[in-house]
Amino acid sequence: MSPQELQDIVDRLGEDPAEWPASVAREARQLIEKSDEAQDILDQAARLRLQLMDAGHEAPAFFADQVVALALALDPANPDAEDLS
């Protein structure tokens, strides 16, 4: 795993390896143990999360429902997905 691949995982799944699928967590932990760049990726993501939490802004209650509905509408594996082509 490269630092760029780790950055992608952190961007998609967050900075906590305990929340990642075991298939990527093991390889990511190995990279983090030996790479300062990889550790910096996690540290920056954690700092960003704290800054956003400290900002005191919360998304409206319906926001998550809208995001999920949009994702399902665009998912080609979903038989009810919209064809946007």
C-alpha positions as CSV (number, residue, x, y, z in Angstrom):
1,M,0.0,0.0,0.0
2,S,1.2,3.5,-0.9
3,P,0.7,6.7,1.0
4,Q,-1.7,7.8,-1.8
5,E,-3.8,4.6,-1.3
6,L,-3.9,5.3,2.4
7,Q,-5.0,8.8,1.8
8,D,-7.9,7.5,-0.4
9,I,-8.9,5.1,2.4
10,V,-8.8,7.9,5.0
11,D,-10.8,10.1,2.7
12,R,-13.5,7.5,2.2
13,L,-13.5,5.7,5.6
14,G,-12.1,8.1,8.1
15,E,-8.9,8.1,10.1
16,D,-9.7,5.2,12.5
17,P,-8.2,1.9,11.2
18,A,-10.6,0.1,13.6
19,E,-13.5,1.2,11.3
20,W,-11.8,-0.1,8.1
21,P,-12.4,-3.5,6.6
22,A,-9.8,-6.0,7.9
23,S,-8.5,-6.5,4.3
24,V,-7.2,-3.0,4.2
25,A,-6.6,-2.3,7.8
26,R,-3.8,-4.8,8.2
27,E,-1.8,-3.5,5.2
28,A,-2.5,0.1,6.2
29,R,-1.3,-0.5,9.8
30,Q,2.0,-1.9,8.4
31,L,2.5,1.2,6.3
32,I,1.6,3.5,9.2
33,E,4.1,1.8,11.5
34,K,7.0,2.4,9.0
35,S,6.1,5.6,7.3
36,D,6.1,9.1,8.8
37,E,4.1,10.3,5.7
38,A,1.4,7.7,6.4
39,Q,1.2,8.7,10.1
40,D,0.9,12.4,9.0
41,I,-2.1,11.5,6.8
42,L,-3.9,10.0,9.9
43,D,-2.8,12.9,12.1
44,Q,-4.1,15.5,9.6
45,A,-7.4,13.7,9.2
46,A,-7.9,13.6,13.0
47,R,-7.0,17.3,13.3
48,L,-9.5,18.2,10.5
49,R,-12.2,16.1,12.2
50,L,-11.6,17.9,15.5
51,Q,-11.7,21.3,13.8
52,L,-15.0,20.5,12.1
53,M,-16.4,19.3,15.4
54,D,-15.2,22.5,17.2
55,A,-16.8,24.7,14.5
56,G,-20.2,23.8,16.1
57,H,-22.1,23.3,12.9
58,E,-24.3,20.4,12.4
59,A,-25.9,19.1,9.2
60,P,-29.7,19.2,9.1
61,A,-31.3,16.0,10.4
62,F,-32.5,15.0,6.9
63,F,-29.1,15.5,5.3
64,A,-27.8,11.9,5.8
65,D,-31.1,10.6,4.3
66,Q,-30.6,12.8,1.2
67,V,-27.0,11.6,0.7
68,V,-28.0,7.9,1.0
69,A,-31.0,8.4,-1.4
70,L,-28.7,10.1,-3.9
71,A,-26.1,7.4,-3.6
72,L,-28.7,4.7,-4.1
73,A,-30.2,6.5,-7.1
74,L,-26.8,6.7,-8.8
75,D,-25.6,3.1,-7.8
76,P,-25.5,1.0,-11.0
77,A,-26.1,-2.1,-8.8
78,N,-29.4,-0.7,-7.6
79,P,-32.2,-1.8,-10.0
80,D,-34.1,1.4,-9.3
81,A,-31.0,3.6,-10.1
82,E,-31.4,6.5,-12.5
83,D,-29.6,6.3,-15.8
84,L,-27.9,9.7,-16.1
85,S,-26.1,9.0,-19.4
